[in-house]
Amino acid sequence: MNTADFDFALPASQIAQRPLPERDASRLFWISCSTAAARHLQFRDLPDLLRPSDLLVLNDARVLPARLLGKKEKSGGAVELLLIGPAGASGAAAFDESPDALEWICLGQSSKALRPNATIELEQGCSARVIEVLGGGEYRVRLAAGSARTVAELLDRAGRVPLPPYIKRERDVADRERYQTVYARTPGSVAAPTAGLHFTAGVLARLGARGTEIAALTLDVGPGTFLPIRDSEIERHQMHSEAFFIPEPTARAVNHAKQTGRRVVAVGTTVVRVLESATDDDGLLRAGPGKTSLFIQPGFRFRQVDALVTNFHLPKSTLLVLVSAFLGRQRVLGAYAEATQLGYRFFSYGDAMLIAD
């Protein structure tokens, strides 16, 4: 299948540069999975669109201030690093360890390619040394934290919110709060699970009051989610692996919902990929840690997810391909064209879709 089949035209003016003052004031394009029905609403209407029997599954990943700016020690050339995760198997505990004791995998950008042993002077007296060039813009680096005692402290001092490159403005203090979901808990992501950005405490309370069950899992959003498809055929694209964790209560809730004929509603493509990746041959969801490099394409058989809350995604992206697998490419592109005509806001800080009967 050609990557060009998942392209669409979008005026730059409709790429959301800032979030709305109220999270749940975003528009919500509801579209039926099985009929031609569609409605244009606000996200705060979501509780009225779901069934009391539904199970809503969230990604509670917390975004790190993982964007580090600096300059090469020798030439002074500008460098930007985006930390992806510890190179070893330290996991979440790595954020409480000394940066000097750890090596990290990062995406790097500079005027000239970084070389092994290059030292990068970061902000707030921190630095990084390139240990290995991994290819594809990835590097293994060793951080030096200055007076910071842990990785978490280093990022809090020197790190910046890793907003996507299509947001063409300076980052501001408000992004630290608005580029997190209100239920973000587990640190490790370098991009937000953006479908969840529209939820408020009020929306969650109304869902609970209606009887909708809510469960959470964690996927550390990384390059597997946001890197573009560079091949002309989507089948050739290789997804980066991303770590996830499914708590035992969430696995029980999903399995019980499926066994009793209730809908599982995924909030975001990251939740879809975790649920479908961790399903065994008997159709049961497995609890515990794991990694996924699942690339969901048209023709995929969904075994867990019955409905989807999602944002409007970039052209020719793996996320748009996943949504097309769920709803059908022609219907998705038709909905995107309609949303464009109606002035919807696109991408991370933009509006939302609900795909459900």
Summary of the structure (lengths in Angstrom):
residues: 357
radius of gyration: 20.4
end to end distance: 27.6
largest distance: 64.0
contacts: 1170
relative contact order: 0.20
helix: 30%
strand: 29%
